[in-house]
Amino acid sequence: MNKRRLEPPTYFLIFLLLAILLHFVLPIIRVINSPYKYIGIALLVFGIWLNLWADGLFKRKNTTVKPFEKSSALILEGPFRFSRHPMYLGMVVGLLGVAIILGSLIAFLVPIAFLITMHIVFIRHEEKALEQTFGQEYLDYKKIGTHPIFESLVFSTSSFRNNE
């Protein structure tokens, strides 16, 4: 029996709607006003661009983008040089951009909740699957990370070193 699961973009849309709903229902306090809200637009656009860039690499390498399917290639170029999961990073940055656009404090809880949810639902599983599929190559790639929760999203600056 094929168990149908929600994919990360669906979670992104749910959290996006949650941010907007919370902003209007429980605005608590406005922490960002114009003209600083325009920074949010830039972050939202950057998050979308990061997702499209990473997705394009998946397609070019002819490997799956779906979290619970087996990868056929380990991508180490492009945004994968600084993030093991640039698509999740793009979604978090996009939600942060939306929080800035909305400007209310409550909206800033949504990107944090999204990050934690992605880690629990997808990233832990993906990390294990990639270790099993690519072995030492992935373990070496993984050593560059900085913090247990955030290391899978953003590496330290040492990840920009020259390829050996």
N, C-alpha and C positions, 0 to 999 in steps of 0.2 A: 504494500500500500504506500503510495507516494504521499508523504505528508507535506502539505502546502504551507509555506512559511512566508511571513511578511519580509520583503526585501528592504535594505537600508533606505532607498529613496522614499518608500512608504512611511518609514519611521520619521524621516526628515519632514515630510509633509504634515504628519500628525503633530510633530513638535513645533513646526512653523505655525500651524493653526492654534496650537496651545499658547504660544507666545502672544499671538494677536488677541486671543480670547482673554487671557490673563491681564493683558494691558488694559482692555476695556472694562473688564469685570472687577479686577482688583489692582488698580493702577498704583496703589500705595504712595509712591513719591516719584516725581519726575526728576531724574538725575542728569539728563542730557537735553539740551535745547538747541535750536538753530543758532548758528550755522554748523555746529558740530555734528548734527544729524547726517550731514553729507558724507562724513567719514563712513557711516554705516552703509551707504550706497556703494562706496568703493570696496568695502569688505565683502558685501554681498556679491558684487561682480567678480571679485578675486576668487571667492569660494566656488562660484559657478565655473569660472575659467579653470581652476585647479581640478575640478571634477572632470571636465571635458578633456583636459590634457591627459590625465591618468587613464580615463576611459579609452582614449585614442591609442595609448600604448598597449592596453590590454588587447584591443582589436588588432593592432599591428603585429603583436607577438602571437596572435591566434590562441589566446588563452581566455578562460572564463573570468568574468567579473563577478559572478554570483558567489556569495560567501560559502555556500555548502556544496559547491561542486569542486572537483579536483582540478587544481591548476596544472597546466602543462609547461609553463615557463615562469622562471623567477625574474621579475623585472627589477633592475637595479639602476636604471637611468631616469632622466627627467626628474619629476618630483619625488621619485623613489630614492633619490640620493639623499634627501633630507627628511623623508617620512616613509615609514613602512606602510602606512595607510593614508595616502594623500586624499583619497576620496572622502574618508571620514573627516579628515582635517578640513577639507573644503566645505563639508556640510556644517561643521562646528563654526568655522569662520563665517559662513553664510548666516547662520543663526545669530552669531554675535553681531553681524551687520544689521540684521533685523532688530535685535534688541536695542542697538544704538539708534536706529531710525525711530523706533517706538519711543525710546527715551525713558521709560518707566523702570524702576528698580526691579520689579517682579519679572520683567522680560529677560533680565540677565540670568535668572535661574534656569531658564530653558536650555541654553547651550551647555551648561554644566550637567544638567539632567540627561541631555542627549548624549554627551560624551560618556557618562557612566553607563547608560543603557547600551551604547554601541560596544563598550568594552565587555560588558557582561554577555550580551546576546551574540555578538559577532567576533570581536577581535580575539578573545581567548580561544575560540574554536579555530579561527583562521591561523593563529600563531602555531597551534599544535599541528594542524594539517600541513602547513608549510614546512614545519620541522620534519614531519614524517616523509613528505614528498621530496624535499631538497636536502635534508640531512645537514652535514657540516657547513655547506655553502650558506644555508639560511642561518645557522647558528652564528657563523662569523658575521654575517650582515646584521644580526640582532644585537651583537655586542656593543654597537655604537650608541645605543639608547641611553637615556639619562635618568628617567624616573619610572617606577613600575607602572603607573597608570598612563602617564603622558609619553613614555618612551616609544610606544608604538605609533604615536602620531607625529611627534617632532623629535628629531635627533639633536644632539649637541653640535656645535660648530665643527667638531672633529670629523663629522661625516662628510664634510666638503673636501677632505683631503684627496689627493690624486689617486686614481685607481692604480692599484699595485699589480 
